[in-house]
Amino acid sequence: MITQISFPALDAASKDAAQITITISPRYTQQVQGSGKAVQVLGKVQKNWVSANFRLTIAGLDTTKVNKIDALVIKQAAAKDTVGPGRDSVQIPFQQEISNLVITFAEVSAQTFRNWYGDFVIKGINGDTAEKNGTLQYLSPNLQETYFTLTFRNIGIFRLAPEKVGAGSETTRRLKAAMYVEDMKFDYTASFN
């Protein structure tokens, strides 16, 4: 069973390769004697994918100046249940946890976030109708192909603050927004295979 999927942190200024990390929990493992033959690698040559190539959209918000997105993690908790005459242990998924969507963006594009934060947090207008939906597209190096998309449902903002910067760092003022996500869907295109 897959117990965790980690999507990489994204940074528009980065040239680092990006990768998804998947954690699995097997039903059981067993050691066997090796055959001595070389292991064949299956699959195609991996396409180049860097953490700078992304596009975030959230309904009603200006996300054109988003330059960083923290890593996203989905965890699947499981309970063990013993079944059958041999009392084999089976993992049953029972709870999913999605990390917060934390983004950094230029302050010049912050007004729509400030308005939403004011309504959602300060005024307390934070029911289902005030939550937003959005997508995060992971793009090819030429930014023309979408490798895969994360679709977010029921996003709610709970923090909006200036990004802490050290002395002598860049002059562009940035804000950091933290949002919860109630549901996430993964879609990939055939071109990513």
VENHUDA-V786314 format. One record per backbone hydrogen bond with DSSP energy under -1.0 kcal/mol. CO is the residue of the C=O (numbers start at 1). NH is the residue of the N-H. E is the energy in kcal/mol with one decimal. If there is no record, write none. Layout:
# VENHUDA-V786314
co=CO nh=NH e=E
co=CO nh=NH e=E
This chain:
# VENHUDA-V786314
co=1 nh=25 e=-2.8
co=3 nh=76 e=-3.0
co=4 nh=23 e=-3.0
co=5 nh=74 e=-2.7
co=6 nh=21 e=-2.2
co=7 nh=72 e=-1.4
co=10 nh=69 e=-2.3
co=11 nh=14 e=-2.0
co=16 nh=51 e=-2.2
co=21 nh=6 e=-2.9
co=23 nh=3 e=-2.6
co=23 nh=4 e=-1.5
co=49 nh=18 e=-2.7
co=50 nh=53 e=-1.6
co=51 nh=11 e=-1.3
co=52 nh=54 e=-1.1
co=53 nh=139 e=-2.2
co=55 nh=137 e=-3.0
co=57 nh=135 e=-2.5
co=58 nh=61 e=-2.4
co=61 nh=63 e=-1.0
co=63 nh=66 e=-1.3
co=65 nh=106 e=-1.3
co=67 nh=12 e=-2.9
co=68 nh=104 e=-2.4
co=69 nh=10 e=-3.1
co=72 nh=7 e=-3.4
co=73 nh=99 e=-2.6
co=74 nh=5 e=-2.3
co=75 nh=97 e=-2.8
co=77 nh=94 e=-2.1
co=77 nh=95 e=-1.1
co=79 nh=92 e=-3.2
co=81 nh=90 e=-3.3
co=83 nh=88 e=-1.5
co=84 nh=87 e=-1.4
co=88 nh=83 e=-2.7
co=90 nh=81 e=-2.7
co=92 nh=79 e=-2.5
co=95 nh=77 e=-3.1
co=97 nh=75 e=-3.0
co=101 nh=179 e=-2.0
co=102 nh=70 e=-2.8
co=103 nh=177 e=-2.4
co=104 nh=67 e=-2.3
co=104 nh=68 e=-1.5
co=105 nh=175 e=-2.8
co=106 nh=109 e=-1.8
co=107 nh=110 e=-1.9
co=110 nh=114 e=-2.8
co=111 nh=115 e=-2.5
co=112 nh=116 e=-2.0
co=113 nh=117 e=-2.9
co=114 nh=118 e=-2.6
co=115 nh=119 e=-2.1
co=116 nh=120 e=-3.4
co=117 nh=121 e=-2.6
co=117 nh=122 e=-1.4
co=118 nh=123 e=-2.5
co=119 nh=125 e=-2.9
co=124 nh=126 e=-1.6
co=127 nh=130 e=-1.5
co=132 nh=155 e=-3.5
co=133 nh=59 e=-2.6
co=134 nh=152 e=-3.1
co=135 nh=57 e=-2.7
co=136 nh=150 e=-2.7
co=137 nh=55 e=-2.0
co=138 nh=147 e=-2.6
co=138 nh=148 e=-1.1
co=140 nh=143 e=-2.1
co=145 nh=140 e=-2.3
co=147 nh=189 e=-2.3
co=148 nh=138 e=-2.8
co=149 nh=187 e=-2.5
co=150 nh=136 e=-2.6
co=151 nh=185 e=-2.1
co=152 nh=134 e=-2.1
co=153 nh=182 e=-1.1
co=153 nh=183 e=-1.6
co=154 nh=182 e=-1.2
co=155 nh=132 e=-2.3
co=156 nh=180 e=-2.7
co=159 nh=178 e=-2.3
co=161 nh=176 e=-3.3
co=166 nh=169 e=-1.5
co=173 nh=107 e=-3.0
co=174 nh=163 e=-2.8
co=175 nh=105 e=-2.3
co=176 nh=161 e=-2.2
co=177 nh=103 e=-2.4
co=178 nh=158 e=-2.5
co=178 nh=159 e=-1.4
co=179 nh=101 e=-3.0
co=180 nh=156 e=-1.8
co=183 nh=153 e=-2.6
co=185 nh=151 e=-2.8
co=187 nh=149 e=-3.5
co=189 nh=192 e=-1.7
co=190 nh=193 e=-1.4
